[in-house]
Amino acid sequence: MRLLIATDAWKPQINGVVRSLEEMAAHAGRNGAETCFITPQDFASFPMPTYPEIRLSLTLPRMIGRMMERMAPSHVHIATEGPIGFATRRHCRARGIPFTTSYHTRFPEYVAARAPIPEDWTYRVIRRFHGAGLGMMVSTPSLARELSGRGFRRIMPWSRGVDTDLFRPRAERPSLGNGPVYLTVSRLAVEKNIAAFLGLDLPGTKVVVGDGPARRDLEARFPDTLFLGALSGAALAQVYASADVFVFPSLTDTFGIVMLEALASGLPIAAYPVTGPRDIVGETGCGVLDWDLRLAALAALSISREACRSAAEGYTWEASARQFYDNIREAHAAAGHAVAA
């Protein structure tokens, strides 16, 4: 399999989409595949309104077509519903090229948070986008049920993983402030609901890792919070291991890889009972889900770090990649059987 992945999310962005696709490429060989990418680095671009850190590519289907001719893929996967994703979809539809897709981001909710556009309107567009593919991959069972109820079809499961060698409990835990330490790691944007965490009356210290368009406003509103900016690798792993509770205030994430990184580091989760936390924490005992986020954060302090680490060890990038490539092969095989029938 020579797989072309078309994505509007790519480096230097730091998010779950980029992380997942990088891991799929890293594990391609072990799954009998090789990957090539079409990303924003291939085109001129302009900053996204209200979110300049994200750049929107200036591309057309014919430009995508020329690139696909050079790359000669045997399979196509469209990862995002941006300019590159739409142009790739249009080219594939025009040429009768089958493709799969994945649902990473709740664009209807994100758009509604920034503009007076009803979510139903955007869901109609997104449903049509994915409906043209052989199958749409989603990260959790609760998200699959939700999207199925909204009329999405041919849904395939694709979970995520975590590097348990990098993210792990550590004997040395440099102080981040007076304990207990409550940590969140996130893109700092309105849809991430970070203010709901920072506004909590909690003893100890609140720490935020990440950057984004809301950072300046959050720093001004919550001067007692420690903002560390964007971190990665060993520096990020050390911060995880030095905290006491990981607070995940998002109401719109489809998964939340950061929760796996926290659990692997021995951190219990405090979150709302929504898609993502429900699937990762569930009944594992490695976190507390409550609509009162303060109560969840305080209750999580009593959870053992060993239980959290044990929960994270059930998620590997090897299993995630195997599921991803199997989905693509099975979707193409099912389509072939349907045509033959």
C-alpha positions, 0 to 999 in steps of 0.5 A: 500500500502506498498511502497518500494522506491529505491534511490541512493540519501539519507542522509546526502546529502542535495538536492531536491531528498532527501527532496522530498522523506523524505516528501513522507514518512512523508505523507504516512500514510495520503495517506493509505500507508507505506514506506520502503527504500533501500538507500546507507546506506545499502551498502558499497560505494565509492566516486563519481569521481569529486564529493566525497560528493556523494557516489556510492553504491556497490550493485547487483540485488541479494542483492536488491532481498534479501532485497525486500523479507524481506521488502515484498512491494506491490509496488516499486518506483525507484527514481534515475538512480544510482547503486541502481536504476539500480540494483532494475530495473534489479531485478524487470525486471527479476522477473516480478515485476512492478515499477514506476520511477521519473525523478529528475536530468538531468544526461545527462547535468551533465555528459556532463559538466564533461566528453566529452560524448554527451548528446544524448548517456546518454539520450538514456540510461536514456530513456530506464531506465524509459521506463521499468516502469509503469510510470515516474513522472516529476515535471513540465509541461515544463519538461514533454513537453521536455522529451516527445519530447525526446521520453519518455513515460507514463509521470505523473505530480508530483509537490513539496511543501514547509513548509510555517510555517518554511519558512516565512517572519520575522520581525527580519532580521539580517544584512547579509551585505550592502543592497540590499542582493542577495541570492542563496541556492544551491549545489556548483557544476559546473552544478549549474552555480553559477559563473554566479550569482557571476560574476554579477555587482550588488550593495550590497551583494551576499550571498551563502548558500550551499557546494560542490566540487566547493566551494573552487574555487568559494571562491577564485574567488569571495572573496567579496561574503559571503559563509555561508556553508550548513544550514538547519531548522531555520538557513536557514529560517532566512537567506532567510528572511533576503535577498532581492532577490533570484537569481537562476542561474541554467540552468539544474534543473528540479524544484528548491525547493529552489525557493519555500522556497525563495517565502514562505520567501517573496523573489522575484526570479531572474532567467533565463527563463528555466524549473523550473523558467518558471513553478514556476514564470511564469506569477505570478509576483513573480519574473523576468525571463531574459537571462540577469540575472543582469537585472532580479536581479535588477528588482526583487527588486521592487516586493512586499514580500506579492506577493511572499508569496502568490505565495508559498502558492499554493504549499504544501507537502500534495498536493505533496504527494497525487499526488505521491501516486495517480500516483502509484495507477493509474499506477498500475491500468492502467497496470492491465486494459491493461493486462486484455484487 
